[in-house]
């Protein structure tokens, strides 16, 4: 794809389920707190307490946002004892995030 050729989306790519998932993904990316969490998780794996501390957020806020992101399969977790460690789960979304940051700074 070159800059003079528009990106084309076929009708097959835009069924109702896909449309819903795409809209929910953009909804996830439209929230500054979720963006900050995704950005942090792009750098490594963190517990809820670590995320809350690093981003100066309440633990309940972080847990709520992680639940939203987990339901969209944007983050994943692993359990170690009683602690859950979260990491990003979708390179595609990180790519979109990086491209959007680059666009904003352009």
N, C-alpha and C positions, 0 to 999 in steps of 0.2 A: 504494500500500500504506500503510495506516495502522497505528498501534501496536496497535489492537484486532483487526486481521486478521492471522492467521498467514501467513507466506510458504509458498507451496505449490510443491512440486517434483513434476513429472509423471514417470511411469515412463519416458517417452521421453527425459527429460533425464538418466537414470541408467543408461545402458547400461554394460557392463563396461569398455569403453575409457575412457569419461568417468569412471567410478568410480575407475579406476586413476590417471588424470591428476589428479583432485581430491585423492586421497590422497597422491600424490607432491608436489603443491603444498603441502599442509598439512605434509608432512614437511619440505619446504624451509623453510617459515616457522616451524618448531618449533625451529630451531637458532639460538642467539644470534649466532654468528659470521656466518651467512648473513643474518640480519636486519640486523646492523650494515653488512654490505656492501651490501645492497639499499637501506638508508636512505641511505648515502653516495652510491650511484649515482643515487638519486632527485634528487640535487642537481647532478649533472653527470657528465661523462665522465672516467674515470681509468685510468691504466695499472696493471698488477699491482703495480709498485713503489710507485706513489703510494698505492694502497689499503693495501698493507702498512705503509707509513710512517704514514699518517693514522690507521690503526686499531691500530697497534703489534702487528702480526701478522707471522709469518714469510711470506716470499714463497711457499714451498711450500704453506702452509696456504691462502693466498689463491687460488693457482692451483687447488688441489683443490676449494675451494668454488665458484669461478667455473665450473669444468667441470660440477659438479652443477647449478648454476643455468642454465648455457647449454643443457644437455641438456633442461631443462624449458621452454626458451624464455622464461626470466624475465630473462635478460640477453643482450645481443648485443655484438659487438665489430667494430672496424674496424682495419685494419692501416695503420700509417704507418711505412714503412721496416721495421725489425725489431721495432718496438714495437706491441703490441696495446692498444687503448683500449677499455674496457668502459663500457657504459651500460645502463640498464634497458630492457627490451623489452616490458613489459606494464603498461599503465596500470591494468588491472583488479586486478592483484596489488598495485600501489602503493595503490590505493583500499582494498583489504582491509587492508593494513598500516596505513594512516592511520586507518581506522575502528577497528581493534583497539587502536592506541595511544590513540585518543580514549576507547575503552571502558575501558582499563586506568587512565586518568587521571581517569575519571568519579567 
